[in-house]
Structure formats: structure tokens, C-alpha cells
Amino acid sequence: MKLSLPSFTAALAALFLFAPGILHPQPDPVFRIETIQMVPGGPLEFTFRDTGTGASVYRVEYSPDLGDAVAWQPVATAVVTPLADGEFRVVIGQPEAHGGFYRVAGLGPSGEDVIVGFATTAFQVTEGDTVSPVITFSAPFTGILRYSISGTATPDDYGLLTGEVQVFNSQSATIPITVADNETIDPLRVLILTLEADDGTRPGLSSRMVITIVDRDSRWEGTFFSEKGNASLPFSLEIICSGETTQGRLVGGPSHFFPEGPFHGSVNAHTPAEFSASFEGIALPGDSTLLGLPAVLALSLEAEGGQEIDEHFIQGLATLVTAYPGHPHLTTTNTGAFLMQRVPPPPSDLEVELSPVP
């Protein structure tokens, strides 16, 4: 029979490997296991010493699988009896099985519920960054604090979240969350964590925390105002970020001047002080040009200090070069202003629209 007695979200107390007549507990800074007695067909008995959790109420749990976080269940037949000098005896009248693991949880000073909540209930985090929401406790706590996960974000966005936090005689804990940089223009995404009630803990008013994910990738609708002929040419631009690299995709279509794309280009700068992008090799068939000849377009966009550049709007100067292969004397260059406005992210498919009650 294998037996483990980690302090339930205190420190991992001990892991026991059973050989006939021998159990080897390992030392632990918070709970220290003193003796183990196993009688075939009889009760399981051991003592432990609490060296710092401040708890006076304890719960014994059993799991057949040490690696399964949801398999731990309270042992109804376990009796915890205080002894002298901070020692406690645990007697389990009917061991759960011939193999498995046991652990002990401290449930708070004097057995009262510890109130838990988030220090901050709303965050914004950009793709590729990490946020660490802080959970606070009304008193030192040792045990497992559980939380539920919801919202329109998916595990592909936030990685592995176990739904529980192991706490070791502390009045605070954190949940580090790293948001993936997926190089995709996504719908609006939020991640919601909600603290759950458990033996020894009770959620307070700030038990729900919302993380809004800020997409690094964006779509912009723009217009180029040519100085020649006062023409206005609509276009659509996608900006895709990957680490320190930024790429652009010029998207054409029936409503745009440029043909069906996308056409890949470079975004050389995209800061509050400067924006620069260029796209070359945009092929136009002959039946779409005034001269009836195939043409190749090149578009450059430049904005810098003194022009408007922010996260929602960019205004600057554009240059459009139209070249006709084999006819260099027909090459034309148009300059003018351009305006681009960022398209808000669409709502997620997971969102449900609510209507007011009449």
C-alpha cells in the first residue's frame, strides 16, 4: 500500500512507499509525520505535528492517483485527535483501498472559514504577456483553493490552468497566466476566474476576476486620397505581430481598389511616434487598367511626428507607383494622404446576446 501525507495546500508533506513492515516518511517544513501504524485488515493510524500552519481543524483526504487533482475525496471515517505539544493522531477505521494516497489539510485558525477574494478584479493583458492575479486571505491558510474557469477565451489562449492553487500557510497566492501570441486576428476574448467555496474557505465580494485579452494583431480600413484627380482609393490592411517582428497583409476585394489578396509586405515601424509600411508586386490584369495593359503596383505608407498615430487611427502620406512591365515610360507615381482606422474585434461566437425584459 502506498501512502502519502502532503499537507493539503500547505507544503507537500510526505510521500510514502510501503514495503512489508516499513514506511519511510520524508521531512516537511510545515507538517511533520511522526509515526505510522498499519495493521492488515485493521485501521490505519499515524500521528503528525503541525509546525506552522496555525490551523486547529484538519481534514484527511484520499486519492487512488496522486497525479489526479480532482480525485481527492474527504475520508469520512478519519478521526483527528489532538495530542500534546502540537501533535495530532489520525485513525482511519476503514482504509479506502489496498493502494493509494492520503493527505492532511489544515482548514484555518480555530476552524472558522477563511474569506478569499481577488485583490484586483479586472485586468487587461496583451498577447504574449503574463498577468498574475493576486488572491488574498482573511487569515493564514493552508490548503487547496479551487476556482472555476469561464469566458470566451479558450485553453489555446491561456494554456494550462489547473483550477486550483496550493497555499502554504499564507495570506496571499497568485495565479500566473501567460497569454499566447497566436498571430491571428481574433474576436473579443475574456477569461473569467471565479473562486469556489470549500471546507475552510468562503469567497468574499471580490471572488470573480475578469481578464480582457488585447490582440496584438489588427485589421485596418483605409483610404488613399491621391493628389492627382482627387481620387480616393479604399484598401484594407492586416497587421500581424510575431514576437519582435511585424508583418503586413494588404487585402483586396470587390469594394477595394486593389485586387483580391492578400499581398504580403513589411511593416517597418508601428509605434506611437512612427508608422511605416510598404507593399510591392501587386499585379493588376490588363482588363482592369485604363491602358488595357497588365500593371504592377507598389504602395508605401508613412506617418511620423506631427501626424496622428494612435492605437485606433493613423494619418499620414502615401505613395502609389504603377508600373507597366515592358513599358517603363508609362510608369506613374501618385502621392497623397492616407487615413486608416482600426476595426474593432468582432464579438465571440461564444457570447450570448441578452435582450431587455419588457
Buried (B, 14 or more C-beta within 10 A) or exposed (E): BBBBBBBBBBBBBBBBEBEEEEBEBEEBBBBBBEEBEBEEEEBBBBBBBBBBBBBBBBBBBBBBEBEEBEBBEEBEBBEBEEEEEEBBBBBBEEBBEEEBBBBBBBBBBEEBBBBBBBEEBEBEBEBBBEBEBEBBBBBBBBBBBBBEBEBBBEEEBBEEBEBBBBBBBBBEBEBEBBBBBBBEBBEBBBBBBBBBEBBBBBBBEBBBBBBBBEBBBBBBBBBBBBEEEEEBBBBBBBBBBEEEEBBBBBBBEEEBBBBEBBBBBBBBBBEEEBBBBBBBEBEBEEEEBEEEBBBBBBBBBBBBEEBEBEEEEBBBBBBBBBBBEEEEEBEEEBBBBBBBEBBEBEEBEBEEEEEEEE
